[in-house]
Amino acid sequence: MPGDEKAALAALADAERRTADNRTKALGSAPPELARLLASVAAAGAAHAYLLGSDS
């Protein structure tokens, strides 16, 4: 993890974004119930990435 706060938040946002992307890619091969769960968790991860990446 980077030493300064801004870089640490950016690294965390990138990790959240990658994880959300991977979950989204898995939707196509997942059974319906798992796909719904993956979609929900991917959306939450994307929201986390967005919020971590914003300067507010």
N, CA, C and O atoms as a printed pandas DataFrame, in Angstrom:
     atom_number atom_name residue_name chain_id  residue_number  x_coord  y_coord  z_coord
0              1         N          MET        A               1    0.844   -1.165    0.000
1              2        CA          MET        A               1    0.000    0.000    0.000
2              3         C          MET        A               1    0.898    1.240    0.000
3              4         O          MET        A               1    1.895    1.295    0.721
4              5         N          PRO        A               2    0.538    2.223   -0.807
5              6        CA          PRO        A               2    1.301    3.479   -0.813
6              7         C          PRO        A               2    1.260    4.166    0.549
7              8         O          PRO        A               2    0.338    3.960    1.338
8              9         N          GLY        A               3    2.270    4.979    0.808
9             10        CA          GLY        A               3    2.384    5.631    2.103
10            11         C          GLY        A               3    1.471    6.823    2.297
11            12         O          GLY        A               3    1.026    7.082    3.415
12            13         N          ASP        A               4    1.182    7.555    1.228
13            14        CA          ASP        A               4    0.335    8.735    1.437
14            15         C          ASP        A               4   -1.137    8.400    1.185
15            16         O          ASP        A               4   -1.462    7.475    0.441
16            17         N          GLU        A               5   -2.005    9.164    1.814
17            18        CA          GLU        A               5   -3.441    8.867    1.809
18            19         C          GLU        A               5   -4.047    8.878    0.408
19            20         O          GLU        A               5   -4.816    7.982    0.060
20            21         N          LYS        A               6   -3.711    9.876   -0.391
21            22        CA          LYS        A               6   -4.302    9.995   -1.732
22            23         C          LYS        A               6   -3.931    8.794   -2.607
23            24         O          LYS        A               6   -4.782    8.244   -3.305
24            25         N          ALA        A               7   -2.670    8.396   -2.565
25            26        CA          ALA        A               7   -2.231    7.246   -3.352
26            27         C          ALA        A               7   -2.850    5.949   -2.835
27            28         O          ALA        A               7   -3.186    5.064   -3.622
28            29         N          ALA        A               8   -3.002    5.834   -1.519
29            30        CA          ALA        A               8   -3.623    4.642   -0.932
30            31         C          ALA        A               8   -5.082    4.533   -1.361
31            32         O          ALA        A               8   -5.547    3.446   -1.705
32            33         N          LEU        A               9   -5.804    5.645   -1.343
33            34        CA          LEU        A               9   -7.201    5.637   -1.779
34            35         C          LEU        A               9   -7.317    5.298   -3.259
35            36         O          LEU        A               9   -8.225    4.571   -3.661
36            37         N          ALA        A              10   -6.400    5.821   -4.072
37            38        CA          ALA        A              10   -6.409    5.509   -5.501
38            39         C          ALA        A              10   -6.138    4.018   -5.731
39            40         O          ALA        A              10   -6.768    3.399   -6.587
40            41         N          ALA        A              11   -5.208    3.448   -4.974
41            42        CA          ALA        A              11   -4.910    2.018   -5.104
42            43         C          ALA        A              11   -6.110    1.173   -4.684
43            44         O          ALA        A              11   -6.415    0.167   -5.325
44            45         N          LEU        A              12   -6.782    1.570   -3.626
45            46        CA          LEU        A              12   -7.972    0.851   -3.178
46            47         C          LEU        A              12   -9.094    0.963   -4.205
47            48         O          LEU        A              12   -9.788   -0.019   -4.473
48            49         N          ALA        A              13   -9.278    2.147   -4.780
49            50        CA          ALA        A              13  -10.298    2.337   -5.809
50            51         C          ALA        A              13  -10.003    1.455   -7.015
51            52         O          ALA        A              13  -10.919    0.855   -7.577
52            53         N          ASP        A              14   -8.741    1.366   -7.419
53            54        CA          ASP        A              14   -8.361    0.508   -8.546
54            55         C          ASP        A              14   -8.651   -0.959   -8.245
55            56         O          ASP        A              14   -9.135   -1.692   -9.107
56            57         N          ALA        A              15   -8.355   -1.380   -7.025
57            58        CA          ALA        A              15   -8.624   -2.770   -6.631
58            59         C          ALA        A              15  -10.126   -3.054   -6.642
59            60         O          ALA        A              15  -10.555   -4.113   -7.100
60            61         N          GLU        A              16  -10.911   -2.125   -6.144
61            62        CA          GLU        A              16  -12.376   -2.283   -6.156
62            63         C          GLU        A              16  -12.891   -2.370   -7.589
63            64         O          GLU        A              16  -13.754   -3.191   -7.898
64            65         N          ARG        A              17  -12.352   -1.514   -8.466
65            66        CA          ARG        A              17  -12.776   -1.484   -9.866
66            67         C          ARG        A              17  -12.444   -2.809  -10.564
67            68         O          ARG        A              17  -13.274   -3.357  -11.289
68            69         N          ARG        A              18  -11.235   -3.316  -10.342
69            70        CA          ARG        A              18  -10.839   -4.592  -10.952
70            71         C          ARG        A              18  -11.730   -5.736  -10.465
71            72         O          ARG        A              18  -12.154   -6.583  -11.252
72            73         N          THR        A              19  -12.008   -5.750   -9.165
73            74        CA          THR        A              19  -12.852   -6.807   -8.605
74            75         C          THR        A              19  -14.266   -6.727   -9.165
75            76         O          THR        A              19  -14.853   -7.749   -9.519
76            77         N          ALA        A              20  -14.813   -5.520   -9.246
77            78        CA          ALA        A              20  -16.155   -5.350   -9.817
78            79         C          ALA        A              20  -16.173   -5.792  -11.276
79            80         O          ALA        A              20  -17.128   -6.432  -11.715
80            81         N          ASP        A              21  -15.135   -5.460  -12.027
81            82        CA          ASP        A              21  -15.056   -5.872  -13.434
82            83         C          ASP        A              21  -15.016   -7.395  -13.558
83            84         O          ASP        A              21  -15.687   -7.970  -14.414
84            85         N          ASN        A              22  -14.230   -8.041  -12.704
85            86        CA          ASN        A              22  -14.149   -9.506  -12.738
86            87         C          ASN        A              22  -15.488  -10.147  -12.408
87            88         O          ASN        A              22  -15.876  -11.139  -13.026
88            89         N          ARG        A              23  -16.186   -9.589  -11.447
89            90        CA          ARG        A              23  -17.510  -10.135  -11.090
90            91         C          ARG        A              23  -18.497   -9.925  -12.224
91            92         O          ARG        A              23  -19.328  -10.793  -12.491
92            93         N          THR        A              24  -18.415   -8.788  -12.892
93            94        CA          THR        A              24  -19.297   -8.519  -14.021
94            95         C          THR        A              24  -19.022   -9.500  -15.153
95            96         O          THR        A              24  -19.962   -9.986  -15.782
96            97         N          LYS        A              25  -17.758   -9.800  -15.425
97            98        CA          LYS        A              25  -17.402  -10.750  -16.478
98            99         C          LYS        A              25  -17.922  -12.147  -16.158
99           100         O          LYS        A              25  -18.254  -12.905  -17.070
100          101         N          ALA        A              26  -17.997  -12.494  -14.889
101          102        CA          ALA        A              26  -18.450  -13.830  -14.484
102          103         C          ALA        A              26  -19.957  -14.008  -14.635
103          104         O          ALA        A              26  -20.455  -15.130  -14.546
104          105         N          LEU        A              27  -20.685  -12.925  -14.861
105          106        CA          LEU        A              27  -22.142  -13.023  -14.949
106          107         C          LEU        A              27  -22.611  -13.940  -16.068
107          108         O          LEU        A              27  -23.583  -14.677  -15.899
108          109         N          GLY        A              28  -21.934  -13.903  -17.203
109          110        CA          GLY        A              28  -22.377  -14.666  -18.370
110          111         C          GLY        A              28  -22.386  -16.167  -18.171
111          112         O          GLY        A              28  -23.208  -16.862  -18.767
112          113         N          SER        A              29  -21.494  -16.678  -17.349
113          114        CA          SER        A              29  -21.410  -18.125  -17.157
114          115         C          SER        A              29  -22.002  -18.592  -15.833
115          116         O          SER        A              29  -21.968  -19.783  -15.522
116          117         N          ALA        A              30  -22.539  -17.673  -15.061
117          118        CA          ALA        A              30  -23.081  -18.036  -13.738
118          119         C          ALA        A              30  -24.548  -18.432  -13.842
119          120         O          ALA        A              30  -25.280  -17.907  -14.681
120          121         N          PRO        A              31  -24.974  -19.355  -12.994
121          122        CA          PRO        A              31  -26.403  -19.678  -12.928
122          123         C          PRO        A              31  -27.187  -18.431  -12.476
123          124         O          PRO        A              31  -26.618  -17.536  -11.851
124          125         N          PRO        A              32  -28.470  -18.373  -12.787
125          126        CA          PRO        A              32  -29.254  -17.156  -12.511
126          127         C          PRO        A              32  -29.166  -16.612  -11.089
127          128         O          PRO        A              32  -28.997  -15.406  -10.908
128          129         N          GLU        A              33  -29.276  -17.459  -10.090
129          130        CA          GLU        A              33  -29.238  -16.969   -8.708
130          131         C          GLU        A              33  -27.878  -16.372   -8.370
131          132         O          GLU        A              33  -27.800  -15.328   -7.723
132          133         N          LEU        A              34  -26.810  -17.029   -8.803
133          134        CA          LEU        A              34  -25.472  -16.519   -8.558
134          135         C          LEU        A              34  -25.232  -15.253   -9.372
135          136         O          LEU        A              34  -24.577  -14.327   -8.894
136          137         N          ALA        A              35  -25.752  -15.203  -10.588
137          138        CA          ALA        A              35  -25.593  -14.008  -11.426
138          139         C          ALA        A              35  -26.232  -12.794  -10.759
139          140         O          ALA        A              35  -25.662  -11.703  -10.788
140          141         N          ARG        A              36  -27.390  -12.968  -10.169
141          142        CA          ARG        A              36  -28.039  -11.849   -9.465
142          143         C          ARG        A              36  -27.174  -11.364   -8.305
143          144         O          ARG        A              36  -27.015  -10.160   -8.107
144          145         N          LEU        A              37  -26.620  -12.292   -7.547
145          146        CA          LEU        A              37  -25.753  -11.931   -6.429
146          147         C          LEU        A              37  -24.488  -11.232   -6.926
147          148         O          LEU        A              37  -24.088  -10.205   -6.378
148          149         N          LEU        A              38  -23.858  -11.788   -7.965
149          150        CA          LEU        A              38  -22.654  -11.174   -8.524
150          151         C          LEU        A              38  -22.938   -9.773   -9.045
151          152         O          LEU        A              38  -22.128   -8.865   -8.861
152          153         N          ALA        A              39  -24.074   -9.594   -9.689
153          154        CA          ALA        A              39  -24.429   -8.270  -10.214
154          155         C          ALA        A              39  -24.569   -7.266   -9.078
155          156         O          ALA        A              39  -24.104   -6.131   -9.182
156          157         N          SER        A              40  -25.204   -7.683   -8.005
157          158        CA          SER        A              40  -25.390   -6.801   -6.860
158          159         C          SER        A              40  -24.058   -6.431   -6.210
159          160         O          SER        A              40  -23.814   -5.268   -5.892
160          161         N          VAL        A              41  -23.203   -7.432   -6.019
161          162        CA          VAL        A              41  -21.915   -7.186   -5.377
162          163         C          VAL        A              41  -21.010   -6.366   -6.301
163          164         O          VAL        A              41  -20.261   -5.509   -5.834
164          165         N          ALA        A              42  -21.077   -6.627   -7.605
165          166        CA          ALA        A              42  -20.291   -5.845   -8.563
166          167         C          ALA        A              42  -20.733   -4.390   -8.562
167          168         O          ALA        A              42  -19.898   -3.489   -8.637
168          169         N          ALA        A              43  -22.031   -4.153   -8.479
169          170        CA          ALA        A              43  -22.529   -2.774   -8.431
170          171         C          ALA        A              43  -22.056   -2.071   -7.169
171          172         O          ALA        A              43  -21.679   -0.900   -7.215
172          173         N          ALA        A              44  -22.070   -2.768   -6.053
173          174        CA          ALA        A              44  -21.580   -2.172   -4.807
174          175         C          ALA        A              44  -20.088   -1.850   -4.913
175          176         O          ALA        A              44  -19.644   -0.794   -4.463
176          177         N          GLY        A              45  -19.322   -2.757   -5.504
177          178        CA          GLY        A              45  -17.894   -2.511   -5.684
178          179         C          GLY        A              45  -17.623   -1.333   -6.608
179          180         O          GLY        A              45  -16.709   -0.545   -6.364
180          181         N          ALA        A              46  -18.416   -1.213   -7.667
181          182        CA          ALA        A              46  -18.264   -0.079   -8.581
182          183         C          ALA        A              46  -18.576    1.231   -7.866
183          184         O          ALA        A              46  -17.913    2.243   -8.095
184          185         N          ALA        A              47  -19.580    1.211   -7.006
185          186        CA          ALA        A              47  -19.912    2.407   -6.229
186          187         C          ALA        A              47  -18.776    2.757   -5.267
187          188         O          ALA        A              47  -18.433    3.928   -5.104
188          189         N          HIS        A              48  -18.201    1.750   -4.638
189          190        CA          HIS        A              48  -17.061    1.991   -3.748
190          191         C          HIS        A              48  -15.906    2.603   -4.521
191          192         O          HIS        A              48  -15.286    3.561   -4.060
192          193         N          ALA        A              49  -15.609    2.053   -5.702
193          194        CA          ALA        A              49  -14.514    2.576   -6.521
194          195         C          ALA        A              49  -14.771    4.028   -6.896
195          196         O          ALA        A              49  -13.867    4.862   -6.848
196          197         N          TYR        A              50  -15.996    4.319   -7.266
197          198        CA          TYR        A              50  -16.356    5.696   -7.627
198          199         C          TYR        A              50  -16.158    6.641   -6.446
199          200         O          TYR        A              50  -15.549    7.703   -6.583
200          201         N          LEU        A              51  -16.670    6.250   -5.302
201          202        CA          LEU        A              51  -16.564    7.112   -4.123
202          203         C          LEU        A              51  -15.132    7.265   -3.640
203          204         O          LEU        A              51  -14.734    8.346   -3.204
204          205         N          LEU        A              52  -14.358    6.196   -3.714
205          206        CA          LEU        A              52  -12.953    6.280   -3.314
206          207         C          LEU        A              52  -12.144    7.133   -4.276
207          208         O          LEU        A              52  -11.161    7.760   -3.884
208          209         N          GLY        A              53  -12.556    7.155   -5.524
209          210        CA          GLY        A              53  -11.831    7.913   -6.535
210          211         C          GLY        A              53  -12.239    9.359   -6.613
211          212         O          GLY        A              53  -11.565   10.151   -7.272
212          213         N          SER        A              54  -13.331    9.734   -5.957
213          214        CA          SER        A              54  -13.777   11.133   -6.022
214          215         C          SER        A              54  -13.007   11.964   -4.997
215          216         O          SER        A              54  -12.517   11.444   -3.994
216          217         N          ASP        A              55  -12.914   13.234   -5.265
217          218        CA          ASP        A              55  -12.178   14.141   -4.377
218          219         C          ASP        A              55  -13.093   14.891   -3.425
219          220         O          ASP        A              55  -12.732   15.954   -2.920
220          221         N          SER        A              56  -14.263   14.346   -3.180
221          222        CA          SER        A              56  -15.202   15.039   -2.285
222          223         C          SER        A              56  -14.941   14.736   -0.837
223          224         O          SER        A              56  -15.645   15.242    0.037
